[in-house]
């Protein structure tokens, strides 16, 4: 396959997101948001055809549904997937979701509820915890952060909406068999929590980004993964599939200014 010479950062992130589902087996793949959804769809069309995917309504589909108005597209249905069956996947650990929390901390705990130290008088009130407590303790979750900053990657989240790896919160006898963290994908890098003692580590840096830049924009210490390198560039074949999955080019509206995938090297912490 030929590596593309030109691609957007959004397209780089879609390809990187797709890798979160590699080798997962027959699980329900849920990408929440445009870029994560395209990542899950790309995974099913390339390296992981065994993934389960819905039409975002109530049916399983053999092929991912393109984003936006469907026009003449006719879905290839393969079975019914109502809420009851979705929850069976959730509670049994047979789902891997990529979500977009507001904050992620050094333990992989996530927050999409409130920002500010006082829960009763927060600076910002958002959606609430939704189904994240149950989801995060029962199946794998990855995170997508479109703006890697000291606001988003914090020492400790203001409110724990999603379960993480903080040992102080895991009491003896608690069952953590199904709880798992995948990757953290941001506009700067790919990370996970698989370092020694669940330490956060950088798996790959996006083109033009340095490890120092990532650390300066992160509110907790990071490690370089043993094989840390550059995030793989999209291939021409992957870009063709992305265009098919996103015929209305919604991906270009997801990151401010739709930056190119290969950026000039820069440094400096994000504004707090």
Residue frames as qw, qx, qy, qz and C-alpha x, y, z in Angstrom:
[[0.000, 0.888, 0.461, 0.000, 0.00, 0.00, 0.00],
 [0.430, 0.442, -0.004, 0.787, 1.27, 3.47, -0.87],
 [0.305, -0.540, -0.436, 0.653, 1.70, 6.06, 1.89],
 [0.201, 0.891, 0.364, 0.181, -0.11, 9.32, 1.16],
 [0.480, 0.214, -0.086, 0.846, 1.97, 12.43, 0.63],
 [0.166, -0.262, 0.098, -0.945, -0.76, 14.86, 1.69],
 [0.441, -0.485, -0.751, -0.071, -3.39, 14.35, 4.36],
 [0.286, -0.715, 0.048, -0.636, -5.11, 16.35, 7.07],
 [0.068, -0.315, 0.769, -0.551, -4.59, 15.97, 10.79],
 [0.736, -0.007, 0.273, -0.619, -8.19, 14.75, 11.02],
 [0.872, 0.298, -0.332, -0.204, -7.38, 11.95, 8.57],
 [0.344, 0.416, -0.757, 0.368, -4.25, 11.03, 10.52],
 [0.357, -0.211, 0.625, -0.662, -6.37, 10.81, 13.68],
 [0.856, 0.112, -0.017, -0.505, -8.99, 8.64, 11.98],
 [0.755, 0.331, -0.564, 0.046, -6.33, 6.12, 10.99],
 [0.127, 0.342, -0.740, 0.565, -4.78, 6.24, 14.48],
 [0.605, -0.133, 0.367, -0.694, -8.23, 5.78, 16.05],
 [0.867, 0.163, -0.320, -0.347, -8.87, 2.70, 13.93],
 [0.487, 0.343, -0.757, 0.269, -5.89, 0.99, 15.56],
 [0.379, -0.313, 0.562, -0.665, -7.66, 1.07, 18.94],
 [0.855, 0.050, 0.214, -0.469, -9.92, -1.74, 17.71],
 [0.571, 0.462, -0.669, -0.109, -7.21, -3.92, 16.15],
 [0.386, 0.141, -0.883, 0.226, -7.28, -7.42, 17.58],
 [0.409, -0.189, 0.422, -0.787, -10.35, -6.78, 19.75],
 [0.105, 0.166, 0.980, 0.006, -12.29, -9.70, 18.33],
 [0.162, -0.506, -0.675, -0.512, -16.06, -9.76, 17.89],
 [0.173, -0.477, -0.526, 0.683, -17.01, -6.80, 20.07],
 [0.179, 0.880, 0.432, 0.087, -19.37, -3.89, 19.54],
 [0.475, 0.004, 0.049, 0.879, -17.27, -1.01, 18.24],
 [0.027, -0.900, -0.434, 0.017, -18.66, 2.39, 19.22],
 [0.428, 0.074, 0.017, 0.901, -16.95, 5.56, 18.06],
 [0.065, -0.831, -0.505, 0.224, -18.68, 8.56, 19.65],
 [0.026, -0.809, 0.159, 0.566, -18.15, 11.65, 17.53],
 [0.675, 0.685, -0.139, -0.235, -17.22, 12.10, 13.90],
 [0.285, 0.667, -0.688, 0.013, -13.53, 11.15, 14.00],
 [0.378, -0.253, 0.855, -0.249, -13.88, 8.20, 16.42],
 [0.777, 0.337, 0.405, -0.344, -16.83, 6.87, 14.40],
 [0.636, 0.687, -0.312, -0.161, -14.82, 7.08, 11.20],
 [0.022, -0.574, 0.810, -0.123, -11.95, 5.34, 12.98],
 [0.598, -0.020, 0.745, -0.295, -14.18, 2.43, 14.04],
 [0.767, 0.545, 0.156, -0.301, -15.65, 2.22, 10.54],
 [0.407, 0.722, -0.554, -0.085, -12.20, 2.18, 8.96],
 [0.294, -0.390, 0.853, -0.185, -11.16, -0.61, 11.33],
 [0.728, 0.212, 0.581, -0.294, -14.11, -2.76, 10.25],
 [0.710, 0.676, -0.026, -0.193, -13.39, -2.19, 6.56],
 [0.380, 0.716, -0.580, 0.084, -9.68, -3.01, 6.87],
 [0.236, 0.390, -0.847, 0.274, -7.95, -4.96, 9.63],
 [0.164, 0.038, 0.839, -0.518, -10.91, -5.99, 11.84],
 [0.414, -0.130, -0.534, -0.726, -13.95, -7.08, 9.77],
 [0.420, -0.304, -0.849, 0.102, -15.19, -9.16, 12.73],
 [0.010, 0.090, 0.411, -0.907, -16.20, -6.04, 14.68],
 [0.045, 0.649, 0.760, 0.005, -19.89, -5.55, 15.38],
 [0.061, -0.098, 0.040, 0.992, -21.34, -2.25, 14.24],
 [0.234, 0.620, 0.705, -0.252, -24.81, -0.76, 14.22],
 [0.248, 0.573, 0.433, 0.650, -26.59, 1.70, 11.96],
 [0.055, 0.094, -0.329, 0.938, -26.86, 4.05, 15.00],
 [0.604, -0.224, -0.120, -0.755, -30.50, 3.04, 15.28],
 [0.746, -0.261, 0.474, -0.387, -31.36, -0.59, 16.03],
 [0.957, 0.284, 0.029, -0.050, -29.75, -2.89, 13.45],
 [0.594, -0.447, 0.503, 0.440, -26.37, -4.50, 12.99],
 [0.592, 0.757, -0.117, -0.249, -24.78, -3.77, 9.63],
 [0.921, 0.081, 0.171, 0.339, -22.26, -5.68, 7.55],
 [0.507, 0.344, 0.060, 0.788, -20.67, -2.45, 6.34],
 [0.187, -0.424, -0.357, 0.811, -20.37, 0.88, 8.19],
 [0.226, 0.838, 0.494, 0.052, -22.96, 3.52, 7.36],
 [0.409, 0.356, 0.048, 0.839, -21.51, 6.68, 5.73],
 [0.150, -0.446, -0.428, 0.772, -21.83, 9.91, 7.71],
 [0.184, 0.293, -0.098, -0.933, -24.44, 12.50, 6.86],
 [0.726, 0.337, 0.094, -0.592, -27.38, 12.19, 4.46],
 [0.629, -0.136, 0.753, 0.135, -27.36, 8.66, 3.07],
 [0.354, 0.462, -0.448, -0.678, -28.76, 9.46, -0.35],
 [0.825, 0.194, -0.368, -0.382, -28.96, 6.23, -2.36],
 [0.130, 0.380, -0.878, 0.261, -26.90, 4.21, 0.11],
 [0.836, -0.251, -0.270, -0.407, -28.69, 1.00, 1.08],
 [0.352, -0.581, 0.675, -0.286, -27.46, -0.51, 4.37],
 [0.641, 0.121, -0.750, -0.109, -26.52, -4.19, 4.48],
 [0.606, -0.496, 0.309, -0.540, -28.36, -5.31, 7.57],
 [0.478, 0.223, -0.847, 0.064, -27.30, -8.45, 9.41],
 [0.443, -0.359, -0.789, 0.228, -29.46, -8.53, 12.54],
 [0.322, -0.835, -0.249, -0.369, -31.45, -6.69, 15.16],
 [0.523, 0.028, -0.463, 0.715, -29.51, -4.78, 17.83],
 [0.322, -0.802, -0.282, -0.417, -32.00, -3.08, 20.11],
 [0.181, -0.752, 0.400, -0.492, -31.13, -1.51, 23.45],
 [0.878, -0.377, 0.226, -0.189, -31.55, -4.79, 25.33],
 [0.935, 0.196, 0.007, 0.294, -28.90, -6.49, 23.19],
 [0.307, 0.749, -0.269, 0.522, -26.63, -3.45, 23.40],
 [0.470, -0.687, 0.369, -0.413, -26.73, -3.64, 27.19],
 [0.985, -0.125, 0.114, 0.033, -25.96, -7.35, 27.05],
 [0.721, 0.475, -0.151, 0.481, -22.74, -6.42, 25.21],
 [0.043, -0.778, 0.278, -0.562, -22.02, -3.61, 27.66],
 [0.688, -0.574, 0.304, -0.325, -22.49, -5.60, 30.86],
 [0.980, -0.042, 0.164, 0.108, -20.60, -8.58, 29.48],
 [0.420, -0.634, 0.408, 0.505, -17.53, -6.63, 28.41],
 [0.604, 0.276, 0.621, 0.416, -18.20, -7.14, 24.70],
 [0.263, 0.925, 0.230, 0.147, -17.92, -3.49, 23.74],
 [0.547, -0.226, 0.023, 0.806, -15.08, -1.05, 23.09],
 [0.148, 0.927, 0.339, 0.059, -16.11, 2.59, 22.94],
 [0.465, 0.078, -0.032, 0.882, -14.04, 5.64, 22.08],
 [0.144, -0.865, -0.475, 0.072, -15.51, 8.60, 23.95],
 [0.343, 0.559, -0.033, 0.755, -14.70, 12.31, 24.18],
 [0.486, -0.680, -0.446, 0.321, -14.44, 13.30, 27.85],
 [0.035, 0.973, -0.029, 0.226, -13.67, 16.84, 28.98],
 [0.184, -0.766, 0.588, -0.186, -10.89, 15.71, 31.34],
 [0.943, 0.008, -0.322, 0.089, -8.65, 12.65, 31.72],
 [0.357, -0.845, 0.373, -0.140, -6.22, 12.28, 34.63],
 [0.091, 0.604, -0.791, 0.019, -3.08, 10.33, 35.50],
 [0.444, -0.063, 0.859, -0.248, -5.15, 7.30, 36.52],
 [0.072, -0.132, -0.815, -0.560, -7.20, 7.24, 33.33],
 [0.095, 0.581, 0.692, -0.418, -10.25, 8.51, 35.20],
 [0.133, 0.322, 0.479, 0.806, -12.52, 10.58, 32.96],
 [0.058, 0.506, 0.487, -0.710, -14.89, 13.48, 33.51],
 [0.044, 0.321, 0.565, 0.759, -17.74, 14.67, 31.33],
 [0.259, -0.690, -0.670, 0.082, -19.95, 16.13, 34.05],
 [0.159, -0.980, -0.122, 0.007, -18.67, 19.33, 35.69],
 [0.608, 0.363, -0.218, 0.671, -15.54, 21.50, 35.71],
 [0.188, -0.701, 0.216, -0.653, -14.47, 23.19, 38.92],
 [0.216, 0.201, -0.843, 0.449, -13.50, 22.10, 42.44],
 [0.365, 0.101, 0.584, -0.718, -17.00, 22.61, 43.89],
 [0.069, 0.229, 0.921, 0.307, -19.43, 20.04, 42.51],
 [0.050, 0.692, 0.672, -0.257, -22.44, 21.99, 43.79],
 [0.176, 0.920, 0.051, -0.347, -21.27, 25.28, 42.25],
 [0.745, 0.024, 0.414, 0.522, -19.17, 24.27, 39.24],
 [0.053, -0.485, 0.282, 0.826, -17.58, 26.65, 36.79],
 [0.458, 0.222, -0.550, -0.662, -19.11, 24.66, 33.95],
 [0.638, 0.052, 0.690, -0.338, -21.91, 22.09, 34.07],
 [0.221, 0.281, -0.739, -0.571, -22.06, 19.64, 31.17],
 [0.622, -0.071, -0.588, -0.512, -24.06, 16.53, 30.35],
 [0.765, -0.401, 0.343, -0.370, -23.69, 14.70, 33.64],
 [0.369, -0.415, 0.825, 0.109, -22.12, 11.27, 33.96],
 [0.688, 0.275, -0.401, -0.539, -24.66, 9.69, 31.59],
 [0.983, -0.093, -0.071, -0.140, -23.98, 5.94, 31.36],
 [0.431, 0.673, -0.551, 0.239, -20.24, 6.25, 31.80],
 [0.419, -0.515, 0.656, -0.358, -19.92, 4.80, 35.34],
 [0.874, 0.046, 0.437, -0.210, -21.53, 1.52, 34.28],
 [0.778, 0.615, -0.129, 0.020, -19.85, 1.47, 30.89],
 [0.223, 0.772, -0.547, 0.234, -16.38, 2.20, 32.22],
 [0.469, -0.435, 0.715, -0.282, -16.45, -0.55, 34.83],
 [0.825, 0.158, 0.501, -0.210, -17.82, -3.15, 32.41],
 [0.811, 0.453, 0.260, 0.265, -15.98, -2.73, 29.11],
 [0.581, -0.113, 0.162, 0.790, -12.97, -1.15, 27.44],
 [0.176, 0.949, 0.241, -0.104, -12.95, 2.58, 26.76],
 [0.569, 0.100, 0.131, 0.806, -10.57, 4.71, 24.74],
 [0.058, -0.815, -0.275, 0.507, -10.50, 8.52, 24.78],
 [0.481, 0.498, 0.318, 0.648, -10.42, 11.12, 22.03],
 [0.239, -0.779, -0.190, 0.548, -9.23, 14.62, 22.96],
 [0.559, 0.713, 0.254, 0.337, -9.20, 17.04, 20.00],
 [0.118, 0.862, -0.230, 0.435, -7.17, 19.61, 21.97],
 [0.801, -0.175, -0.406, 0.403, -4.30, 18.22, 24.05],
 [0.025, 0.704, -0.168, 0.690, -3.90, 20.78, 26.83],
 [0.150, 0.116, -0.732, 0.655, -3.44, 21.29, 30.55],
 [0.551, -0.058, 0.178, -0.813, -7.20, 21.74, 30.76],
 [0.848, 0.101, -0.317, -0.414, -7.93, 18.35, 29.26],
 [0.818, 0.050, -0.520, 0.239, -5.14, 16.16, 30.69],
 [0.309, -0.763, 0.218, -0.525, -5.14, 16.97, 34.38],
 [0.057, 0.368, -0.838, 0.398, -3.50, 15.66, 37.54],
 [0.102, 0.269, 0.914, -0.287, -6.91, 14.64, 38.89],
 [0.103, -0.468, -0.608, -0.633, -10.33, 15.07, 37.30],
 [0.242, -0.251, 0.254, -0.902, -12.75, 17.46, 38.97],
 [0.755, -0.037, 0.352, -0.553, -15.42, 14.74, 39.05],
 [0.168, -0.214, 0.939, 0.211, -14.94, 11.04, 38.38],
 [0.721, 0.268, -0.021, -0.639, -17.49, 10.14, 35.71],
 [0.879, 0.294, -0.357, -0.117, -15.58, 7.17, 34.33],
 [0.852, -0.481, 0.189, 0.085, -13.71, 4.52, 36.30],
 [0.431, 0.758, -0.478, 0.106, -9.91, 4.50, 36.08],
 [0.815, 0.097, -0.505, 0.267, -6.92, 2.88, 37.72],
 [0.155, -0.663, 0.398, -0.615, -6.64, 4.89, 40.95],
 [0.491, -0.018, -0.848, 0.201, -5.71, 2.20, 43.52],
 [0.088, -0.004, 0.562, -0.822, -7.30, 4.23, 46.32],
 [0.604, 0.079, -0.018, -0.793, -10.71, 3.73, 44.71],
 [0.745, 0.078, -0.619, -0.238, -10.41, -0.04, 44.33],
 [0.547, -0.490, 0.504, -0.456, -11.30, -1.65, 47.63],
 [0.108, -0.221, 0.969, 0.009, -10.55, -5.32, 48.43],
 [0.386, 0.323, 0.843, -0.192, -13.08, -7.62, 46.82],
 [0.443, 0.666, 0.034, -0.599, -14.14, -5.21, 44.07],
 [0.754, 0.240, 0.561, 0.242, -14.41, -6.93, 40.68],
 [0.131, 0.775, -0.254, -0.564, -12.33, -5.17, 38.02],
 [0.644, 0.034, 0.714, 0.275, -12.27, -8.11, 35.60],
 [0.482, 0.643, 0.532, 0.267, -14.03, -6.27, 32.76],
 [0.023, -0.967, -0.013, 0.253, -12.70, -2.76, 33.37],
 [0.722, 0.007, 0.321, 0.612, -10.07, -1.79, 30.79],
 [0.096, 0.856, -0.060, -0.505, -8.54, 1.32, 29.26],
 [0.787, 0.467, 0.257, 0.310, -7.56, 1.54, 25.62],
 [0.524, 0.174, 0.064, 0.831, -5.71, 4.47, 24.09],
 [0.009, -0.822, -0.234, 0.519, -5.81, 8.21, 24.57],
 [0.515, 0.378, 0.430, 0.638, -5.79, 9.85, 21.14],
 [0.061, -0.822, -0.191, 0.533, -5.20, 13.59, 20.96],
 [0.520, 0.854, 0.014, 0.018, -4.16, 16.12, 18.35],
 [0.044, -0.836, 0.546, -0.010, -0.55, 15.68, 19.55],
 [0.059, 0.400, -0.913, 0.058, -0.01, 11.98, 20.19],
 [0.816, -0.205, -0.449, -0.302, -1.26, 8.50, 21.02],
 [0.132, -0.477, 0.698, -0.517, -0.96, 7.42, 24.68],
 [0.746, -0.307, -0.544, -0.230, -2.01, 4.58, 26.94],
 [0.486, -0.680, 0.368, -0.407, -1.78, 3.56, 30.60],
 [0.992, 0.004, -0.125, 0.014, 0.25, 0.40, 30.13],
 [0.308, 0.666, -0.540, 0.412, 3.54, 1.64, 31.54],
 [0.429, -0.007, -0.786, 0.446, 5.01, 0.30, 34.80],
 [0.052, -0.376, -0.667, 0.641, 2.38, 0.49, 37.57],
 [0.250, 0.745, 0.615, 0.069, -0.15, 1.72, 34.98],
 [0.208, -0.562, 0.078, 0.797, 1.91, 4.81, 34.21],
 [0.541, 0.787, 0.181, -0.234, 0.82, 6.96, 31.28],
 [0.511, -0.312, 0.537, 0.595, 3.12, 6.52, 28.29],
 [0.438, 0.673, -0.163, -0.573, 3.33, 8.05, 24.83],
 [0.814, 0.133, 0.550, 0.132, 3.11, 5.40, 22.12],
 [0.535, 0.339, 0.411, 0.656, 3.58, 7.70, 19.14],
 [0.059, -0.585, -0.084, 0.804, 3.97, 11.38, 18.31],
 [0.561, 0.739, 0.371, -0.028, 2.13, 12.97, 15.43],
 [0.651, 0.362, 0.146, 0.651, 4.33, 14.44, 12.67],
 [0.157, 0.651, -0.037, 0.742, 6.05, 17.64, 13.81],
 [0.602, -0.715, 0.007, -0.357, 5.32, 17.08, 17.53],
 [0.346, 0.436, -0.724, 0.408, 8.00, 16.49, 20.16],
 [0.582, -0.372, -0.698, 0.192, 7.75, 14.54, 23.40],
 [0.247, -0.155, -0.362, 0.885, 8.65, 17.73, 25.30],
 [0.285, -0.152, -0.220, -0.920, 5.70, 19.52, 23.72],
 [0.625, -0.349, -0.632, -0.296, 3.33, 16.75, 24.78],
 [0.534, -0.294, -0.607, 0.510, 4.68, 16.76, 28.34],
 [0.087, -0.025, -0.169, 0.982, 4.38, 20.55, 28.64],
 [0.464, -0.154, -0.263, -0.832, 0.72, 20.27, 27.70],
 [0.705, -0.263, -0.649, -0.118, -0.04, 17.43, 30.13],
 [0.398, -0.716, 0.211, -0.534, -0.85, 17.85, 33.82],
 [0.846, -0.417, 0.329, -0.059, 0.94, 14.69, 34.97],
 [0.202, -0.596, 0.705, 0.326, 4.26, 12.95, 34.21],
 [0.874, 0.407, -0.056, -0.261, 4.56, 10.92, 31.03],
 [0.607, -0.370, 0.636, 0.300, 6.91, 8.17, 29.94],
 [0.442, 0.516, -0.534, -0.503, 8.21, 7.42, 26.50],
 [0.959, 0.034, 0.209, -0.190, 7.06, 3.97, 25.46],
 [0.650, -0.361, 0.550, 0.382, 9.97, 1.65, 24.59],
 [0.470, 0.229, 0.640, 0.563, 9.13, 1.75, 20.87],
 [0.160, 0.812, 0.290, -0.481, 7.78, 5.30, 20.71],
 [0.404, 0.060, 0.522, 0.749, 7.88, 6.60, 17.18],
 [0.230, 0.159, -0.151, -0.948, 5.87, 8.70, 14.76],
 [0.616, 0.335, 0.544, -0.461, 2.18, 8.03, 14.27],
 [0.452, 0.121, 0.749, 0.469, 1.82, 6.11, 10.98],
 [0.231, 0.311, -0.210, -0.898, 0.75, 8.21, 8.02],
 [0.743, 0.360, 0.397, -0.402, -2.43, 7.25, 6.16],
 [0.395, -0.026, 0.755, 0.523, -2.14, 5.25, 2.98],
 [0.271, 0.097, -0.391, -0.874, -3.85, 6.25, -0.25],
 [0.385, -0.254, -0.851, -0.250, -6.12, 3.23, 0.18],
 [0.229, -0.459, -0.680, 0.524, -7.15, 4.35, 3.66],
 [0.080, 0.318, 0.034, -0.944, -7.87, 7.89, 2.43],
 [0.326, -0.068, -0.654, -0.679, -10.08, 6.49, -0.32],
 [0.372, -0.404, -0.834, 0.053, -12.09, 4.54, 2.27],
 [0.146, -0.424, -0.437, 0.779, -12.34, 7.61, 4.53],
 [0.200, 0.152, -0.264, -0.931, -13.72, 9.66, 1.63],
 [0.404, -0.220, -0.784, -0.417, -16.28, 6.90, 1.00],
 [0.372, -0.447, -0.743, 0.332, -17.27, 6.82, 4.66],
 [0.124, -0.658, -0.282, 0.687, -17.44, 10.63, 4.90],
 [0.434, 0.475, 0.535, 0.549, -18.78, 11.81, 1.53],
 [0.035, -0.933, -0.271, -0.232, -19.81, 15.21, 2.93],
 [0.500, 0.410, -0.332, 0.687, -16.33, 15.89, 4.38],
 [0.540, -0.794, -0.158, -0.232, -17.55, 16.34, 7.93],
 [0.829, -0.257, -0.138, 0.477, -14.06, 15.41, 9.13],
 [0.434, 0.383, 0.009, 0.815, -12.68, 18.73, 7.92],
 [0.284, -0.716, -0.102, -0.629, -14.94, 20.60, 10.38],
 [0.806, -0.482, -0.339, 0.053, -13.80, 18.74, 13.52],
 [0.650, -0.346, -0.093, 0.671, -10.44, 20.44, 14.23],
 [0.039, 0.908, 0.102, -0.405, -10.01, 24.21, 14.21],
 [0.133, 0.772, -0.430, -0.449, -8.65, 25.34, 10.86],
 [0.960, 0.254, 0.105, -0.053, -8.50, 21.75, 9.55],
 [0.167, -0.799, 0.538, 0.212, -4.69, 21.62, 9.97],
 [0.686, 0.449, -0.553, -0.147, -2.46, 19.46, 7.80],
 [0.954, -0.273, -0.124, 0.008, -1.30, 16.10, 9.09],
 [0.748, 0.027, -0.121, 0.652, 2.36, 17.08, 8.84],
 [0.148, -0.979, -0.117, -0.078, 2.98, 20.20, 10.91],
 [0.394, 0.639, -0.416, 0.513, 6.12, 22.19, 11.51],
 [0.618, -0.248, -0.595, 0.450, 7.80, 21.36, 14.80],
 [0.167, -0.704, 0.046, -0.689, 6.79, 23.72, 17.59],
 [0.464, -0.166, -0.723, 0.485, 6.91, 23.90, 21.37],
 [0.160, -0.252, 0.207, -0.932, 5.25, 25.62, 24.30],
 [0.050, 0.286, 0.882, -0.372, 2.59, 24.82, 26.87],
 [0.098, -0.609, -0.624, -0.480, -1.05, 25.41, 26.18],
 [0.171, -0.432, 0.187, -0.866, -2.72, 28.36, 27.86],
 [0.153, -0.227, -0.884, 0.379, -4.18, 27.43, 31.20]]
